[in-house]
Amino acid sequence: MSYPTILELHAKGLQMAIDEHAEHEQLKLNTLRGGSSGMLSPDGTPLGPDASCPRRALLRAIGINIKPTEVRDQILFDGGLANEIKFYERVAAAWAEYGGEVLSEEECPTTWYTSNGTKVTGRPDGVLVLTKDGTPVRGSELKGVFSLWRARDVMEGKPKFEHMLQSTHYMWQLGLASYELTYVSRSIYVTNDMANRYMPQYGAKLSENINYYYYQWRPKKRGDGLTKARITEEEYLAGLPNNRKLDVPRSKWPEWEFQAVPASIKPMCVSFDMRIVDGAVEYRQLPDSAWTKTVITIDGIRQYYEATADLLVGPPGAKLPPEPTNVDVDGSRKNYGSCNYCPLASKCPTIKTKQELIKAAEELADK
């Protein structure tokens, strides 16, 4: 008898996981999800990336998947699950010394209802509680870093807007005063010139997560001009007090004589503490950064779900909200659109009603 290879078995197992998830999704029809958290601005504009779009949330609630999970996607999802398992295993072991335990997402679900009775469910990644009385102390949302560009975003020292929305939603529903959003990278990412524009300079906050190359511009041994030589970190630090700018031929601008250039990003764990002040969200990078205000509000999240719930139970001709505006946590607009990577991007600008959206989504799903 011929047996399949390990590779074939793994591929089949991945597909089985995809099929199982699809079946589980059918049990949640007409339910809105915490994983699709979004918010509306005071003027009613949806804010966030395509994942926070009320149109996408509506389609998910009625069971239309415009972006089916592929086997390669499931590999990534499995990586995220493995990341969570090991992360909370370490946290739970240390938290037990304080007399507490960590509740998993199955043990701390959230449920609430909009004004028209639509159910909204969510599953926070973890909640720290005290064992003796079950008092919740702090909530936790964990995100894996699986690419250089996500690592670069983390190096900017601020959380992603959509991740803060999801964490805020759970913090609000759990009634917690504190929530922690954590990014974990378990790989070494080699950087490039484009990514280096966003990397911390040597000695700055988060620079401990960077491996640097060290250089000095020195006179050439033969002929005129300068050459860039690799040096040690000790030599770089020794030269900093007298560092100066030099005019280097063929360089567009003056170069520092001593330079530290990011080479790679180390495995890392970066956390942001969150709190709600007067209905608005603030965050700080742990352990000791100052608090920073965001545009995220509890009312904005509530209104997002209210508007999406009204669409869900509304008539076919119900008018859709506008397409989302992609913003950063401080409210500044990002330099790329929310809908750039959405499968409906080419059609959405002309879609105005619920019926038109469902028709376009069904056509896309049937392809």
Helices and strands as residue ranges (DSSP letters): H 6-26, E 31-33, G 34-36, E 39-40, E 46-47, G 50-52, H 54-61, H 71-95, G 96-98, E 100-104, G 105-107, E 110-113, E 119-122, E 126-130, E 136-144, H 148-155, H 161-174, E 179-185, E 189-190, H 193-196, G 207-209, E 210-219, E 226-231, H 233-239, G 240-242, E 245-246, E 255-256, E 258-265, E 268-277, E 280-285, E 292-297, H 298-313, G 348-350, H 354-366
